[in-house]
Amino acid sequence: MTAATITTVLQQPRQVERLIAGQPTSDGAGVKLTRVLTQNLQRRLDPYLMLDAFGSDQADDYIAGFPDHPHRGFETITYMLEGRMRHRDSAGHEGLLGNGGVQWMTAGRGVIHSELPEQEEGRMEGFQLWLNLPAKDKMRAPWYRDIPSAEIPEWHGEGASVRVIAGASRGVQGAVQREGTEPVYLDIHLQPGVRFEQALPDTHNAFVYVYRGGVQFGSGCTVPAQRMAILANTAGSDGVAFTAGEAGARLLLIAGKPLNEPIAQYGPFVMNTEAELMQAVRDFQTGKLA
């Protein structure tokens, strides 16, 4: 094992508060996935609402995709490790999400969209993350961006590479920035034994999701593949540090500034009050959503 350290010289790194095993489920037209960040964790991991992980070599697990469905009040971030997915929405946006690419959609006041596979065989693997919008932005105009793999900023160190989807790492600015929630979204690849450090404000909620290999924190807590580790909010903490295990590691590090606003959710609608939810349903039923 190597002894390389990718470091920012942290003084008080966060430790693991608890480990979470995702819940196998299906969504859309029967797509099999694992719901990692569930609704009961929304307050704890504010501003994040949901994280789904999907991955299968069996076409029957994903081929039906996600036909037309509505959203209002938050952002969806789809990161495709492998596979091809076509996006279309009622605001006139269309794009193809391919290997290593990201689709960042701000539903705002509302869109109806579909996400359908453009492959009949092979592996499809990736993640969808839901990021809440501040109350003042929930009824903004929809926005959409396709980010091909080549346009995602990266940095490379000894035994490590990081794809900076949002936020910043080692001075590398991510593909997307958000003022209200200040999201950090990193895809980190580590060789065996490499120690990694990332600065984070102690005001941010944060978690990691390991999807290959495993990592160990300074407290001795090991996070294996297919587990999420919620990171403790410790006053004065300056970031997070962990070391890859003998098989190396691939993981997502996700953090954000909490909104500390009421969350009212009904399926694909996330607002601040029950009255706003009822209006969203009425708007969808009467064709006024988008």
Backbone torsions as a table, in degrees:
resi	resn	phi	psi	omega
1	MET	NA	142.7	178.9
2	THR	-77.7	168.9	179.6
3	ALA	-122.6	20.2	-177.8
4	ALA	-67.2	148.0	176.0
5	THR	-126.3	125.5	172.7
6	ILE	-99.1	102.5	-161.8
7	THR	-127.5	150.6	167.5
8	THR	-119.5	13.6	177.2
9	VAL	57.4	62.5	178.3
10	LEU	-73.2	146.6	178.0
11	GLN	-99.4	-32.0	-177.0
12	GLN	-143.0	76.1	-179.6
13	PRO	-70.6	151.6	177.8
14	ARG	-71.1	154.8	174.4
15	GLN	-113.7	173.6	-177.6
16	VAL	-80.6	127.5	176.2
17	GLU	-82.0	-45.2	176.5
18	ARG	-166.7	158.1	177.2
19	LEU	-101.1	144.7	-178.8
20	ILE	-125.4	129.4	171.4
21	ALA	-98.5	129.0	-177.9
22	GLY	-67.1	165.8	-178.6
23	GLN	-106.6	117.8	176.6
24	PRO	-61.7	134.8	179.9
25	THR	-157.2	-172.7	173.5
26	SER	-138.7	155.4	-178.9
27	ASP	-147.3	175.9	-177.1
28	GLY	61.8	-131.1	179.4
29	ALA	-98.3	35.5	176.7
30	GLY	105.1	20.1	177.8
31	VAL	-70.3	126.8	179.8
32	LYS	-82.0	133.2	-177.9
33	LEU	-155.0	174.0	175.6
34	THR	-117.7	121.4	177.7
35	ARG	-87.6	109.4	-173.9
36	VAL	-88.9	-50.2	176.1
37	LEU	-99.8	108.3	-175.4
38	THR	-98.8	171.1	-172.5
39	GLN	-61.0	-30.7	-178.5
40	ASN	-73.1	-6.6	177.5
41	LEU	-104.0	3.9	-174.7
42	GLN	-62.9	-41.3	179.0
43	ARG	-68.5	-40.5	-178.3
44	ARG	-66.7	-34.1	-175.5
45	LEU	-111.8	18.8	171.2
46	ASP	-42.0	127.4	18.7
47	PRO	-97.1	15.0	-177.8
48	TYR	-91.0	142.0	-173.7
49	LEU	-109.5	-30.9	-174.7
50	MET	-164.6	146.8	167.2
51	LEU	-136.3	121.5	174.1
52	ASP	-109.8	138.1	172.1
53	ALA	-114.9	131.4	177.9
54	PHE	-131.3	147.4	179.5
55	GLY	-175.6	119.4	-179.4
56	SER	-159.2	146.8	171.5
57	ASP	-92.2	-6.6	-176.9
58	GLN	-96.4	116.0	-175.6
59	ALA	-58.2	-32.9	-179.0
60	ASP	-61.9	-20.2	-179.4
61	ASP	-78.6	-18.3	-174.8
62	TYR	-137.5	-10.0	-166.7
63	ILE	-62.2	-31.0	-177.8
64	ALA	-74.8	-20.7	174.7
65	GLY	62.2	-152.4	-176.7
66	PHE	-125.1	89.6	178.4
67	PRO	-62.5	178.8	-174.6
68	ASP	-44.7	126.8	177.0
69	HIS	-153.3	153.8	-175.4
70	PRO	-93.3	161.1	168.9
71	HIS	-145.4	149.0	170.7
72	ARG	-153.2	137.5	166.5
73	GLY	96.3	3.8	-178.0
74	PHE	-156.4	-177.3	179.5
75	GLU	-116.8	143.1	173.5
76	THR	-111.7	134.6	-179.9
77	ILE	-124.8	110.1	-179.6
78	THR	-106.3	124.3	-178.7
79	TYR	-117.2	115.6	-175.9
80	MET	-100.2	113.2	174.2
81	LEU	-73.8	-41.3	-176.9
82	GLU	-154.7	132.5	178.3
83	GLY	126.5	178.7	-178.1
84	ARG	-136.1	127.1	-177.4
85	MET	-135.7	128.0	179.2
86	ARG	-93.5	130.3	178.9
87	HIS	-110.5	134.1	170.9
88	ARG	-138.5	142.6	177.1
89	ASP	-141.2	169.0	-173.6
90	SER	-73.5	-8.4	175.8
91	ALA	-88.5	3.8	177.8
92	GLY	91.3	7.2	179.6
93	HIS	-86.3	145.6	174.9
94	GLU	-150.6	140.6	178.0
95	GLY	-162.2	165.2	178.2
96	LEU	-115.2	119.8	178.3
97	LEU	-93.3	119.8	-177.2
98	GLY	-120.0	-172.0	-176.9
99	ASN	-49.8	123.8	175.4
100	GLY	77.5	1.9	-176.5
101	GLY	-92.0	166.1	-180.0
102	VAL	-128.0	139.2	171.1
103	GLN	-115.3	118.3	-179.5
104	TRP	-114.0	115.3	-177.2
105	MET	-123.3	128.6	172.5
106	THR	-100.0	108.2	-177.8
107	ALA	-68.5	-36.1	-179.9
108	GLY	54.2	-131.9	-175.8
109	ARG	-69.9	-12.8	171.1
110	GLY	144.4	140.1	171.1
111	VAL	-142.5	157.3	166.7
112	ILE	-116.2	125.4	-176.2
113	HIS	-141.4	166.3	176.4
114	SER	-130.2	149.6	175.5
115	GLU	-132.7	106.7	-172.5
116	LEU	-125.1	135.0	-179.7
117	PRO	-60.6	142.4	171.3
118	GLU	-113.5	50.0	175.0
119	GLN	-156.8	149.6	-179.6
120	GLU	-111.7	-4.8	177.6
121	GLU	-156.9	173.0	-179.8
122	GLY	92.8	-178.4	-174.5
123	ARG	-90.0	139.8	169.4
124	MET	-124.7	122.6	-175.6
125	GLU	-146.3	138.1	176.4
126	GLY	173.1	-159.5	-173.7
127	PHE	-143.0	147.4	165.9
128	GLN	-124.7	127.0	-178.3
129	LEU	-115.3	135.8	175.3
130	TRP	-106.2	125.5	-179.3
131	LEU	-115.6	123.9	-177.1
132	ASN	-68.4	156.0	173.5
133	LEU	-105.3	144.6	172.4
134	PRO	-59.6	153.1	-178.6
135	ALA	-52.8	-38.5	-177.1
136	LYS	-68.8	-16.1	-177.2
137	ASP	-109.4	-2.3	-172.7
138	LYS	-64.1	-27.9	-178.8
139	MET	-107.0	23.6	176.1
140	ARG	-73.2	166.9	179.1
141	ALA	-65.6	143.0	176.4
142	PRO	-59.1	150.9	-179.0
143	TRP	-143.7	148.1	-174.7
144	TYR	-149.9	141.3	175.7
145	ARG	-145.6	130.1	170.6
146	ASP	-93.9	128.1	-179.0
147	ILE	-119.7	99.1	178.5
148	PRO	-60.5	156.8	-177.5
149	SER	-52.2	-41.0	-176.3
150	ALA	-66.1	-17.1	-177.9
151	GLU	-98.9	3.8	175.8
152	ILE	-87.5	119.0	-178.9
153	PRO	-61.6	145.7	179.9
154	GLU	-138.1	155.5	163.9
155	TRP	-131.8	153.7	-175.6
156	HIS	-130.6	131.4	175.7
157	GLY	-127.5	-172.1	-179.2
158	GLU	-67.5	109.2	177.9
159	GLY	77.4	12.5	-177.0
160	ALA	-147.0	150.5	169.3
161	SER	-143.9	147.7	-177.8
162	VAL	-135.2	128.3	172.6
163	ARG	-97.3	122.4	-172.8
164	VAL	-101.3	92.1	-178.0
165	ILE	-75.6	-42.2	178.1
166	ALA	-146.1	154.7	-178.5
167	GLY	82.0	-139.8	-178.4
168	ALA	-155.0	154.7	175.8
169	SER	-152.0	127.2	-179.0
170	ARG	52.3	38.1	178.6
171	GLY	80.8	-2.7	177.1
172	VAL	-89.5	120.4	-179.9
173	GLN	-81.8	137.7	-178.0
174	GLY	-73.0	172.3	-178.5
175	ALA	-66.2	-29.4	-177.1
176	VAL	-133.0	141.5	173.8
177	GLN	-126.3	147.1	176.8
178	ARG	-136.9	126.4	-175.9
179	GLU	-70.8	-44.1	-172.9
180	GLY	-69.7	-43.3	-174.4
181	THR	-105.4	-11.8	177.2
182	GLU	46.8	51.5	-175.3
183	PRO	-66.9	143.2	168.9
184	VAL	-117.7	124.6	-178.7
185	TYR	-138.5	105.7	-176.5
186	LEU	-120.9	137.3	170.2
187	ASP	-106.6	111.7	-170.0
188	ILE	-109.6	128.7	177.3
189	HIS	-117.5	123.1	-176.8
190	LEU	-125.1	138.7	171.2
191	GLN	-76.7	162.0	-178.8
192	PRO	-53.5	133.8	174.0
193	GLY	79.9	-1.3	-178.6
194	VAL	-79.9	131.7	176.8
195	ARG	-94.4	134.3	-177.5
196	PHE	-122.7	140.3	176.3
197	GLU	-131.6	141.3	178.3
198	GLN	-138.4	126.1	176.7
199	ALA	-71.0	139.2	176.4
200	LEU	-145.0	142.5	173.8
201	PRO	-65.3	145.2	-179.1
202	ASP	-73.6	-8.2	176.9
203	THR	-81.1	-16.6	-175.9
204	HIS	-82.7	140.3	164.1
205	ASN	-78.5	147.0	-174.1
206	ALA	-151.8	151.6	174.7
207	PHE	-154.1	161.4	172.5
208	VAL	-121.7	148.8	172.8
209	TYR	-128.1	116.0	-178.8
210	VAL	-89.3	123.4	178.8
211	TYR	-113.7	-7.0	170.2
212	ARG	-145.1	141.4	174.7
213	GLY	70.1	-137.3	-179.2
214	GLY	-171.1	161.6	177.3
215	VAL	-134.0	157.8	177.6
216	GLN	-125.0	136.4	177.0
217	PHE	-93.4	164.9	-176.1
218	GLY	-59.9	-27.3	179.2
219	SER	-73.3	-8.2	-177.0
220	GLY	98.6	-5.0	-179.9
221	CYS	-72.1	125.3	177.6
222	THR	-100.9	133.0	177.9
223	VAL	-111.3	108.6	-178.5
224	PRO	-83.9	176.2	178.5
225	ALA	-62.1	148.0	-179.4
226	GLN	64.8	32.3	173.5
227	ARG	-130.6	144.1	172.3
228	MET	-103.2	136.3	174.9
229	ALA	-112.8	116.6	172.9
230	ILE	-79.5	130.1	-176.1
231	LEU	-93.4	135.2	-176.6
232	ALA	-63.6	141.4	174.2
233	ASN	-90.3	97.6	-177.0
234	THR	-110.7	123.6	179.2
235	ALA	-57.0	130.5	-179.7
236	GLY	87.9	-5.0	177.9
237	SER	-66.4	147.6	-175.6
238	ASP	-118.7	6.4	177.4
239	GLY	160.4	-157.0	-177.4
240	VAL	-136.9	144.2	-179.8
241	ALA	-141.3	140.4	176.9
242	PHE	-158.0	165.6	-176.8
243	THR	-125.2	133.7	179.3
244	ALA	-69.3	145.6	178.0
245	GLY	-79.0	-168.3	-174.2
246	GLU	-65.8	-22.5	178.6
247	ALA	-96.8	7.7	-173.5
248	GLY	75.1	-168.5	-178.3
249	ALA	-158.9	146.1	165.4
250	ARG	-129.3	130.5	-175.3
251	LEU	-156.5	158.5	172.0
252	LEU	-99.6	134.3	169.4
253	LEU	-113.3	120.2	-174.1
254	ILE	-129.4	131.3	-179.8
255	ALA	-146.4	159.6	178.7
256	GLY	-167.5	159.0	178.1
257	LYS	-81.3	122.1	-177.7
258	PRO	-65.0	143.5	178.3
259	LEU	-81.5	-29.1	-177.9
260	ASN	55.2	42.3	177.4
261	GLU	-118.9	157.6	176.8
262	PRO	-60.0	144.3	176.8
263	ILE	-117.3	119.6	174.5
264	ALA	-121.5	116.7	-175.7
265	GLN	-124.4	137.0	169.1
266	TYR	-135.2	97.0	-178.6
267	GLY	56.8	-116.7	-173.8
268	PRO	-87.4	10.9	178.3
269	PHE	-115.2	129.0	179.0
270	VAL	-131.0	108.9	-178.5
271	MET	-125.1	-164.0	-179.1
272	ASN	-105.9	-19.3	-178.1
273	THR	-137.5	160.0	176.5
274	GLU	-63.6	-36.0	179.2
275	ALA	-62.6	-39.6	178.6
276	GLU	-67.1	-36.1	176.6
277	LEU	-63.8	-44.6	180.0
278	MET	-62.4	-36.6	177.7
279	GLN	-67.4	-38.4	178.5
280	ALA	-61.6	-43.7	179.1
281	VAL	-63.4	-43.9	178.6
282	ARG	-62.2	-41.4	179.9
283	ASP	-64.0	-38.5	177.6
284	PHE	-66.4	-44.3	-177.4
285	GLN	-65.8	-28.6	-177.8
286	THR	-102.2	10.1	176.6
287	GLY	75.2	21.2	-177.9
288	LYS	-106.7	11.4	-172.5
289	LEU	-65.4	-49.6	-174.5
290	ALA	-89.0	NA	NA
